[in-house]
Amino acid sequence: MDIKLESIGQTLVVKLAGEIDHHTSGEIKEILDREISSGNIVNLVFDFDKVTFMDSSGIGMMVGRYKQISALGGKVMVIRVSHRLDKIFEISGLKKILDFGKEQKQWT
């Protein structure tokens, strides 16, 4: 798993590559929690362009970050999702609570 972070104002863009599973979701959670608790982050954008697999622990990690960001009054967006992973988001119900887009939006 490769994680690249980019802060744009109060938005943290998280570019992920590889698999999000029980081995990697804890690491992602710790990194994001540290960034969010810095006090400057209100919105979160997950870029899934290079994610090849995600299991239920990845779904749990995303739900946890959604709750965290929502408590701050922010939004979570997921961009560039493959067709296969899109089905996982649909079945899990995440498409009902997260904002899905083809490209990144700017939030201020």
C-alpha positions in Angstrom: 0.0 0.0 0.0 1.3 3.4 -1.0 -0.2 6.5 0.6 0.4 10.1 -0.6 -1.2 13.1 1.1 -1.8 16.5 -0.2 -3.4 19.4 1.8 -5.3 21.9 -0.2 -6.6 24.5 2.2 -8.8 22.6 4.7 -9.1 19.5 2.4 -6.8 16.5 2.6 -6.4 14.6 -0.6 -5.4 10.9 0.1 -4.0 9.1 -2.9 -3.9 5.4 -2.3 -2.3 2.6 -4.4 -2.5 -1.1 -3.9 -4.7 -3.1 -1.6 -6.8 -1.9 1.3 -7.2 -4.8 3.6 -6.8 -5.8 7.3 -3.0 -5.4 6.9 -3.1 -1.9 5.5 -6.4 -0.3 6.8 -4.9 0.2 10.3 -1.9 2.1 8.9 -4.2 4.3 6.7 -6.4 5.0 9.8 -3.5 6.0 11.9 -2.0 8.4 9.3 -5.4 10.0 8.5 -6.3 10.4 12.2 -3.0 12.1 12.9 -3.6 14.5 9.9 -7.3 15.2 10.8 -6.4 15.8 14.5 -3.9 18.5 13.4 -6.9 20.8 13.4 -6.6 22.2 9.9 -8.4 19.4 8.0 -12.2 19.6 7.5 -12.7 17.7 4.2 -11.3 14.5 2.9 -10.9 13.3 -0.7 -10.0 9.6 -1.3 -8.4 9.1 -4.7 -8.9 5.4 -5.6 -7.3 5.6 -9.0 -4.6 3.0 -8.2 -6.5 0.9 -5.6 -6.7 -2.7 -6.8 -8.7 -4.3 -3.9 -10.6 -3.4 -0.8 -12.2 -5.7 1.9 -14.5 -5.0 4.8 -11.7 -3.5 7.0 -11.3 -0.9 4.3 -15.0 -0.1 4.4 -14.7 0.2 8.2 -11.8 2.5 7.9 -13.7 4.7 5.6 -16.9 4.8 7.7 -14.7 5.8 10.7 -13.2 8.7 8.8 -16.6 9.7 7.5 -17.9 9.9 11.1 -14.8 11.9 12.1 -15.1 14.4 9.3 -18.9 14.7 9.6 -18.4 15.7 13.3 -16.2 18.5 12.1 -18.9 19.7 9.7 -17.0 18.5 6.6 -17.5 16.2 3.7 -15.8 13.1 2.4 -15.5 12.5 -1.4 -14.2 9.4 -3.3 -12.9 9.9 -6.8 -11.6 7.8 -9.6 -13.1 4.4 -8.5 -12.8 1.4 -10.7 -16.0 -0.4 -11.8 -15.1 -3.4 -9.6 -14.6 -1.2 -6.4 -17.7 0.9 -7.3 -19.7 -2.3 -6.8 -18.2 -2.7 -3.3 -19.1 0.8 -2.4 -22.7 0.3 -3.7 -23.2 -3.0 -1.9 -21.7 -1.7 1.4 -24.0 1.4 1.4 -21.1 3.8 1.3 -22.5 5.4 -1.9 -25.4 6.6 0.2 -23.3 8.6 2.7 -20.1 9.5 0.7 -19.9 12.0 -2.2 -18.6 10.2 -5.4 -17.2 12.1 -8.3 -15.0 11.6 -11.2 -12.6 14.4 -10.3 -11.7 16.3 -7.2 -13.9 19.2 -6.1 -12.6 22.2 -4.1 -14.2 22.8 -0.7 -13.5 26.0 1.2 
